Amino acid sequence: MYVVALTRWAEGPREPELAALAPLLGRNAYDARLVLAGPLPLVIARTDDRDRATDALARLRARGHGAVACDETAVVSSSAMFAPRDFSFDAAPRAPPVLVVSAPARGERRLRAERALALVCATHDGDAEQTIETRTRKLSLGRAALTGGLSFSKAVVNREHRESSERERVLYLFHHDGAEPIFFCESRLRYGGLGARVAPTTIENFRRLLEALRAWAPGTLYSEHLLAARRRAEISSLSAGAVARSNAGETDLAAHLVALAHRSGQL
């Protein structure tokens, strides 16, 4: 499946563009306006036809918009990325520091700053709903009277509804060479690599990690756009009595599009 996304609006009045882009979305002007009101990067088309995707990309750029296209199978999910548990900065004399990351069962990786393409911050949101049903039997004298003593109990059904939600800051580190991204997850990290800068809270430690990474790779794109413009959670699993939603998949795609747009000068 090919994805075509709008990554930057052209300069000038927005209203004429909303009408012009409606055919690309396959919607009428009113519905297209609702879709195009969403945050960038904004998926304009998903298609199995590569030629159609190429045409949509060309039409967007011809109107002065920033746009990118990619094969969705090339998007690495955050669950499959290298997700460090530990990190450190190895500073040798008269040499730029090297970022060292390690993860259980994945080993260790050493990264030089010149390989870093983009640091993209985002938020993963998820929620779950579950209905638990229990059946018991309860003594019922009324039922005994009605059945002439044939039955002394009745079935009782109890339903309990449970809801939970979670929100977590994450960071995608993309490489110039297209290698597997590094995925930093706020709650899964150990922050000993901050050394004397370790703070009492996870929230503060993650913020200090972001500062350290920006100092490590000062020429790298740093984007917090996806923190403010969070992706909507979609159903990620569905089973009897339970529904789970997550925005991880759409956020992974959005982060990939940001990095791709930066690499191709379309931000």
N, C-alpha and C positions, 0 to 999 in steps of 0.2 A: 504494500500500500504506500503510495506516494503522498506526502504532505506538502502543501504550499501554504506559506504563512506570511502575513504582513508584519513587518518588524519596525517600520518607521513610516509615519504619515508624510506625504508630500506637503510642501509649504503651500499656503493658499486656503481658500474657503473649503470647508469640509463637506458641506451639503451636496455639491455637484458630484463629489467622489462617491458618496453613499449610493446615489442612483446608478453611477457608472459601474460600481462593483457588484451590484445586485445580480447580474447574470452569472458572474463567477460563482456566486453562492447558490445559484439555482433557486432563488427566492424572489418574492415581489419586493418592491422598494421598502414597504413598511417593515416586513420581517427582516430584511437585510439591515435596516437601520438598527434594529434591536441587537442583532448579532455583532455588528461592527462597533457597537458601544462598549464591547468588552475590552479587557486590558491587552496590551501588546506583550509578547508576540501573539498574534491572532490567527488561528488556522482558518484559511479561506476555502481550501478545498482538500478533500481526501479522495484519491482515485487510484484504481489499478492501472490506468492508462498513462504510461510515461509521457507520451506526446501531449496529452491533455494537460498534465502537470507542467510540462515545459512551456506550453502556450500560456497557461495562467500566470506563470512566473514572469514571462516576457511582457504580458499585458500590464501587470502591476508595475514593473520597473519602467515601462514606457510612459506611465502616468506620473513618474517621479517618486513613487513610493519605494521604501526599502522592503525587500522581499527575499525570501530564501525558500528552497525546496529540498526535501530529502526523502530517502527511502525509510519508512518508519521502522523497518527491521534493523536499521543501523543504530537506532536509539537504544543505548544500554540502560536497562532498568536499574534503579538505585539498589534493588535487592541483589543484583548480580555484580555491582561495582565493588572495587576494592575498598572496603570500609575499615579504616584503621581503628585499632583499640588504643594504640600508643603512638606518640610522635615525639620527635626531637629535632633540633637544629644543630648539625655537626659543622662547627666553624673551624676550619684549618687556618693556620697563619697565612696572611696575604692572599687568601682565596675566598670567594663568595661562599656563604654557608650552604650546606646541603640539607634539604628536608628529608628526614628519615621517618618512614611510617611502617608500622607492622600490624598484622592482623592474625588472629588465631587461624591456623590451617592454611593461611595464604602466604606466610613468610614476611619478608622485609623488602621494602623498596626504597631506593635513594633517588631523589629528584633534584636536579639543578633548576634554578629559577628561570633560565632561558627557555626551558621546555614548557613552562606554564603559559597557556593561552588566555584563560579566563577563570576568575573566581566568582561563582554565581551563588549568592545567598538565597535561601527560600524557606518556606515553612511547609512541613507536612502535617496535614490535618486529617484526623480520622475519627469515626464514631461507630458505635455498634449498638444494636437493639436486640434484645432476646426475650422471648416469652417462654417461661418454664411452667409446664403443666404437670400437676401431681394429682393422682387419683387415690382416694382412700375410701374406706367403708365405715359408716357411722351407725351406731345403734339407733333404731327408730321404732318406738313403741307404736306410733301411728301406722307404720307400714305393717307391723306385726298384726295389728287389729284388722287392717284391710285385707290381708292375705290369709287370715285365719291361722296365724302362727307359722305359716310356711316360710316367711322371710322376716328376720328381725333387724335387718340393716339396709341402708340405702347408700348408693354411690355418691361421693362428694368430690367435685372437681375444683381444685384451687389453681389459679393462674397468677403468676408473679411476673411483672414486666420490669426488666433491668435495662438501663442505658448507661453508656460510658463514652467518654470522648478524650482525645489526646491531641496535643499540638506540640510540635517540636521543630526547632530551628536546625537547618542542615546547610551544608556548603558543598557545592560541586567544584572540583578542580579539574578543568579540561586542559589537554595537552595540544601543542602545535602539531605533533605528528599523528594525532588521532588515536593515540593509545587509550586503553581503558581508563575512564575517569576515576579520580579518587573521591570518595564520598565520606565527608565528615558529618557524623550524627551527634548532636549535642549530648544526649544521655548515654551514649555508648563509649565515649572517650574517657581515657584516664589523662589527667592534665599535668602529670609530673614533668612533662617536657617543657612546661613554662618556667621551670626552675623557681627562682625567688619571686616570680610574678604570680605564682599560684594564689587564687582567691578562695574565700570560704564557700562560694556558691557556684553551681554549674553554669548558671546564666552569665555571671561575670567572667568565669573562665573561658566560656565560648567566645565572648566578646574580645577577650585578650588574645585568644588564638587567632581571631580574624585580624586583629592589629598586627600580630606577629607575621602572619602570612602576607599581609600587604607590604610590610617592611622587607620581607624576604624577596618578594617579586614586585618591586615598585612600578615596573613598566607594564604590568599585567592588568587587563581589564578587571575591575572590581564592580560588581553590580548587585544592588539591593532591590532592584525593581520588583522581583518576585516576592519579596517580603511584604510589600504594600499591596501588590496586585496578586493575591493568592488565587490559585486555581480552585475551581469548585470540586467538592468531593463527589465521586461517582460510586455506585455499588461495586464493591470488589469481591464480595462473596455472598452467597445466598443459600441458606439451608432451612430446613423445617424449623420455624420458630425463631430464626436468627438472621439478621441482616447486618452486614458490615460495609461501611463506606470509607473511601480514602481518596485523597487527591494526589497520591504519590505518582501514579502513572502519568497524569496530565502535567504535573510539575516536572517530572523527568524530561518529558518532551519539550516543555517550555524552556528549561535550562539548556537543553541541547540546541534549540533554535537560537537562543541568545548567543551561545558560543559560535555557532555556525554563521550567524549574521555578523558578529564581530570579525571573524576570520575573513569574510568576503566583503567587508566594508559596507554592510547594509543596516547598521544600527543608526 
